[in-house]
Amino acid sequence: MQKIPLVGKEPIEPKDMGFTLIHEHLRVFSEAVRYQWPHLYNEEEEYKNAVNEVKKVMQLGVRTIVDPTVMGLGRDIRFMERVVKATGVNLIAGTGIYIYVDLPFYFLGRSVNEIADLFIHDIKVGIQNTSNKAGFIKIAADEPGITKDVEAVIRAAAIAHKETKVPIITHSNAHNNTGMEQQRILMEEGVDPGKILIGHLGDSDKIDYIKKIADKGSFVGLDRYGLDLFLPVDKRNETTLRLIKEGYVDRLMISQDYCCTIDWGTAKPEFKPKLAPKWSMSLIFEDVIPYLKKNGVGEDIIDKIFKENPKRFFS
């Protein structure tokens, strides 16, 4: 069993992960904008936001956070190191490329294998000229569907996975079949479905779609709790409870996709009361777990979702 690399700390065994949030972001920003207009950003404020959120959930029992911030979302391993140093959290960083349509011009004329080599470098050598290694691969597909470049990244992720054995986490759009397509392509490339987590399926309450992906052996991400613009918390809770009652607890991963700071135009602070009023890294403890317990879900099931399933995924 290979150990899991942590940011700023020694690697751990999967059994030592403890209570895990499988999909949270310490910081998300538009890389090109930040490079050109740095005056728009305040790193110290971003740092304080991240430290405060992480400390809060650690007090609630969280031991490990998986941060799928990769290229396209503003991955900064040194920023992550600072947060780890201030909090002591187990932080797992990833490699990958987050796009919806086209790859940057750098990749024109370059092959899928060359993309995979970049992922493998992060996993085997280190991220951004540090010794911090990636513990998983992140890929994305959204409203535009599986474009040529999106497919290239998916297939590159499969190549890197087969070389390194690290699992794959996806961003998908639950309303246009991209999750099922991601799963299909990865499995076509020889990836074990149990090493695939199809993200953001909880944005839909179409339970049959979620079950189809789970039935093929992958983990399903009910991982955007608090983003009411996609689906309100109460609807997400109903979906989660139904999946538990129908025997899918072994496939469930719950998280919030919370961004301690995000610069997207659709995520301006003034929009939060309407679009994501409860969104935080601790919403699971404030709403989701109490709801599940109130509806007869035992502590053993809670542990399976937040401890055992992440452990199996990374084993």
Stockholm file with secondary structure:
# STOCKHOLM 1.0

chainA/1-315         MQKIPLVGKEPIEPKDMGFTLIHEHLRVFSEAVRYQWPHLYNEEEEYKNAVNEVKKVMQLGVRTIVDPTVMGLGRDIRFMERVVKATGVNLIAGTGIYIYVDLPFYFLGRSVNEIADLFIHDIKVGIQNTSNKAGFIKIAADEPGITKDVEAVIRAAAIAHKETKVPIITHSNAHNNTGMEQQRILMEEGVDPGKILIGHLGDSDKIDYIKKIADKGSFVGLDRYGLDLFLPVDKRNETTLRLIKEGYVDRLMISQDYCCTIDWGTAKPEFKPKLAPKWSMSLIFEDVIPYLKKNGVGEDIIDKIFKENPKRFFS
#=GR chainA/1-315 SS CCCEEETTEEEECGGGCCSEESSCBSCBCCHHHHHHCGGGCCHHHHHHHHHHHHHHHHHTTCCEEEECCCBTTTCCHHHHHHHHHHHCCEEEECEEBCCSSCCCGGGTTCCHHHHHHHHHHHHHTCSTTSSCCCCSEEEECCTTCSCHHHHHHHHHHHHHHHHHCCCEEEECCTTTTHHHHHHHHHHHTTCCGGGEEEETGGGCCCHHHHHHHHHTTCEEEECCTTCTTTSCHHHHHHHHHHHHHTTCGGGEEECCCCBSSBCCGGGCGGGHHHHCTTCSTTHIIIIIHHHHHHTTCCHHHHHIIIIIHHHHHHC
#=GC SS_cons         CCCEEETTEEEECGGGCCSEESSCBSCBCCHHHHHHCGGGCCHHHHHHHHHHHHHHHHHTTCCEEEECCCBTTTCCHHHHHHHHHHHCCEEEECEEBCCSSCCCGGGTTCCHHHHHHHHHHHHHTCSTTSSCCCCSEEEECCTTCSCHHHHHHHHHHHHHHHHHCCCEEEECCTTTTHHHHHHHHHHHTTCCGGGEEEETGGGCCCHHHHHHHHHTTCEEEECCTTCTTTSCHHHHHHHHHHHHHTTCGGGEEECCCCBSSBCCGGGCGGGHHHHCTTCSTTHIIIIIHHHHHHTTCCHHHHHIIIIIHHHHHHC
//
